[in-house]
Amino acid sequence: MKKMKELDKLNVGRVIYHVSLKEYTTYRVGGIANALVIVDDKESLKKLICYLEEHQIKWKIIGNGSNLIFKDGVYDGVLIHLANLNDMKIEDTQIYVESGYSLPKLSIKAAKASLTGLEFAAGIPGTVGGALFMNAGAYKSDMGYIVKEVTILDENLKEKVLTNEECDFHYRTSYFKKHPKCVCLNAKLQLKRGVKEAILAVMEDRKKRRIESQPLEYPSAGSVFRNPEGDYAGRLIESLGYKGKLFGGAMVSQKHANFIINKDHATASDVIHLIRDIQKNVKKEYGIDLKLEQEIVE
Ligand SMILES: Cc1cc2nc3c(=O)[nH]c(=O)nc-3n(C[C@H](O)[C@H](O)[C@H](O)COP(=O)(O)OP(=O)(O)OC[C@H]3O[C@@H](n4cnc5c(N)ncnc54)[C@H](O)[C@@H]3O)c2cc1C
């Protein structure tokens, strides 16, 4: 804890101590983190990680917290926020974007520049970094379809450029998920020329579909489980009568069984209890191990 108090002296960005994780996650659950640092820039990020590694302090990058469940106690480490890494440039059909940039905002910018390929991202409330990490996607598309290359800080704090192939994108996974000490700094995306009005119309239509089918009026972190091969997690969960099932303040959505919502001051334990209960019963009934799409942070 003493070393934590020295974070201020590093001059790497804004340091917030004892931060409520409810404020940094879309589920609005979880306890507190010892500290959160909004780093000023890439060099500050390197300096901070170097310091934390040297002092064996746990750390984690946090984007928009839209795929994370922090437990109710204390996250005994430092969260690193990349909100200041948010440069973006469109050149012809390519986009250079830093990892703190908002994904839905980027999809609108692309559409307005008559570029097609990012329509899927309009309703995914994350950052570019979070989307690269878990290969976010929807409507049969994902980051893997549009990434040309990603610049990372590797485990040795060296900058490295990974090609699309090296990013190893697959359904909701990537190279980054397997290397959690790597940080995505920026990406080059390759889109295609399209017709602005048609692109915006597709996005509008999907927005309507999301509003109709997802409980966007409540805090959540999107789909809880990955779809098992050839089936839908939502279908399996619904078939077991889970829609509307409450535990504490958490509830399986009545609109979409693969969403757990924070109905009324839920705790992380409430959400995790429902997750484990669903996994147990889906296994018992169908013999299927539902894999979490969301991440429980220890
Ligand atoms: C209403 C709703 C709808 C959603 N719909 C979808 C959907 O259709 N498709 C979909 O795929 N997801 C969906 N999600 C889930 C979520 O928005 C995505 O997974 C998103 O990509 C997470 O981005 P984030 O910035 O919030 O990441 P976070 O949740 O903050 O972090 C997720 C992981 O990424 C890591 N990470 C973040 N930034 C970096 C970085 N720069 N370098 C290395 N690692 C990093 C974090 O350490 C963490 O392990 C939805 C969520 C909500 C709330």
The ligand as an SDF file (V2000), in Angstrom:
LIG
                    3D

 53 58  0  0  0  0  0  0  0  0999 V2000
  -25.4120   -3.6180  -23.6260 C   0  0  0  0  0  0  0  0  0  0  0  0
  -24.1770   -4.3420  -24.0660 C   0  0  0  0  0  0  0  0  0  0  0  0
  -24.1320   -4.9520  -25.3110 C   0  0  0  0  0  0  0  0  0  0  0  0
  -22.9820   -5.6280  -25.7290 C   0  0  0  0  0  0  0  0  0  0  0  0
  -22.9700   -6.2090  -26.9600 N   0  0  0  0  0  0  0  0  0  0  0  0
  -21.8620   -6.8540  -27.3860 C   0  0  0  0  0  0  0  0  0  0  0  0
  -21.8230   -7.4500  -28.6930 C   0  0  0  0  0  0  0  0  0  0  0  0
  -22.7620   -7.3740  -29.4720 O   0  0  0  0  0  0  0  0  0  0  0  0
  -20.6860   -8.0900  -29.0610 N   0  0  0  0  0  0  0  0  0  0  0  0
  -19.5900   -8.1740  -28.2370 C   0  0  0  0  0  0  0  0  0  0  0  0
  -18.5800   -8.7570  -28.6480 O   0  0  0  0  0  0  0  0  0  0  0  0
  -19.6190   -7.6360  -27.0040 N   0  0  0  0  0  0  0  0  0  0  0  0
  -20.7090   -6.9740  -26.5520 C   0  0  0  0  0  0  0  0  0  0  0  0
  -20.7300   -6.4120  -25.3020 N   0  0  0  0  0  0  0  0  0  0  0  0
  -19.5760   -6.6170  -24.3800 C   0  0  0  0  0  0  0  0  0  0  0  0
  -18.4990   -5.5140  -24.4150 C   0  0  0  0  0  0  0  0  0  0  0  0
  -19.0400   -4.2470  -24.7850 O   0  0  0  0  0  0  0  0  0  0  0  0
  -17.3570   -5.8650  -25.3600 C   0  0  0  0  0  0  0  0  0  0  0  0
  -16.7430   -7.0490  -24.9330 O   0  0  0  0  0  0  0  0  0  0  0  0
  -16.2830   -4.7630  -25.4480 C   0  0  0  0  0  0  0  0  0  0  0  0
  -15.3790   -5.0960  -26.4630 O   0  0  0  0  0  0  0  0  0  0  0  0
  -15.5020   -4.5680  -24.1390 C   0  0  0  0  0  0  0  0  0  0  0  0
  -14.7410   -3.3800  -24.2810 O   0  0  0  0  0  0  0  0  0  0  0  0
  -14.3490   -2.5140  -23.0050 P   0  0  0  0  0  0  0  0  0  0  0  0
  -13.5410   -1.3610  -23.4620 O   0  0  0  0  0  0  0  0  0  0  0  0
  -15.5260   -2.1940  -22.1910 O   0  0  0  0  0  0  0  0  0  0  0  0
  -13.3960   -3.5400  -22.2550 O   0  0  0  0  0  0  0  0  0  0  0  0
  -13.3410   -3.8610  -20.6840 P   0  0  0  0  0  0  0  0  0  0  0  0
  -14.6090   -4.5400  -20.2960 O   0  0  0  0  0  0  0  0  0  0  0  0
  -12.9490   -2.6590  -19.9280 O   0  0  0  0  0  0  0  0  0  0  0  0
  -12.1600   -4.9040  -20.6600 O   0  0  0  0  0  0  0  0  0  0  0  0
  -12.3090   -6.1860  -21.2300 C   0  0  0  0  0  0  0  0  0  0  0  0
  -10.9280   -6.8630  -21.2870 C   0  0  0  0  0  0  0  0  0  0  0  0
  -10.1270   -6.1960  -22.2580 O   0  0  0  0  0  0  0  0  0  0  0  0
   -8.8670   -5.8480  -21.6690 C   0  0  0  0  0  0  0  0  0  0  0  0
   -8.4250   -4.6070  -22.3390 N   0  0  0  0  0  0  0  0  0  0  0  0
   -9.1170   -3.4600  -22.4690 C   0  0  0  0  0  0  0  0  0  0  0  0
   -8.3870   -2.5620  -23.1530 N   0  0  0  0  0  0  0  0  0  0  0  0
   -7.2100   -3.1670  -23.4640 C   0  0  0  0  0  0  0  0  0  0  0  0
   -6.0360   -2.7650  -24.1500 C   0  0  0  0  0  0  0  0  0  0  0  0
   -5.9150   -1.5510  -24.6590 N   0  0  0  0  0  0  0  0  0  0  0  0
   -5.0350   -3.6410  -24.2690 N   0  0  0  0  0  0  0  0  0  0  0  0
   -5.1270   -4.8870  -23.7340 C   0  0  0  0  0  0  0  0  0  0  0  0
   -6.2050   -5.3280  -23.0710 N   0  0  0  0  0  0  0  0  0  0  0  0
   -7.2450   -4.4800  -22.9360 C   0  0  0  0  0  0  0  0  0  0  0  0
   -9.1800   -5.6530  -20.1950 C   0  0  0  0  0  0  0  0  0  0  0  0
   -8.0160   -5.7990  -19.3970 O   0  0  0  0  0  0  0  0  0  0  0  0
  -10.1740   -6.7750  -19.9500 C   0  0  0  0  0  0  0  0  0  0  0  0
   -9.5010   -7.9960  -19.7280 O   0  0  0  0  0  0  0  0  0  0  0  0
  -21.8600   -5.7130  -24.8660 C   0  0  0  0  0  0  0  0  0  0  0  0
  -21.9060   -5.0960  -23.6070 C   0  0  0  0  0  0  0  0  0  0  0  0
  -23.0420   -4.4060  -23.2100 C   0  0  0  0  0  0  0  0  0  0  0  0
  -23.0580   -3.7290  -21.8620 C   0  0  0  0  0  0  0  0  0  0  0  0
  1  2  1  0
  2  3  1  0
  2 52  2  0
  3  4  2  0
  4  5  1  0
  4 50  1  0
  5  6  2  0
  6  7  1  0
  6 13  1  0
  7  8  2  0
  7  9  1  0
  9 10  1  0
 10 11  2  0
 10 12  1  0
 12 13  2  0
 13 14  1  0
 14 15  1  0
 14 50  1  0
 15 16  1  0
 16 17  1  0
 16 18  1  0
 18 19  1  0
 18 20  1  0
 20 21  1  0
 20 22  1  0
 22 23  1  0
 23 24  1  0
 24 25  2  0
 24 26  1  0
 24 27  1  0
 27 28  1  0
 28 29  2  0
 28 30  1  0
 28 31  1  0
 31 32  1  0
 32 33  1  0
 33 34  1  0
 33 48  1  0
 34 35  1  0
 35 36  1  0
 35 46  1  0
 36 37  1  0
 36 45  1  0
 37 38  2  0
 38 39  1  0
 39 40  1  0
 39 45  2  0
 40 41  1  0
 40 42  2  0
 42 43  1  0
 43 44  2  0
 44 45  1  0
 46 47  1  0
 46 48  1  0
 48 49  1  0
 50 51  2  0
 51 52  1  0
 52 53  1  0
M  END
$$$$
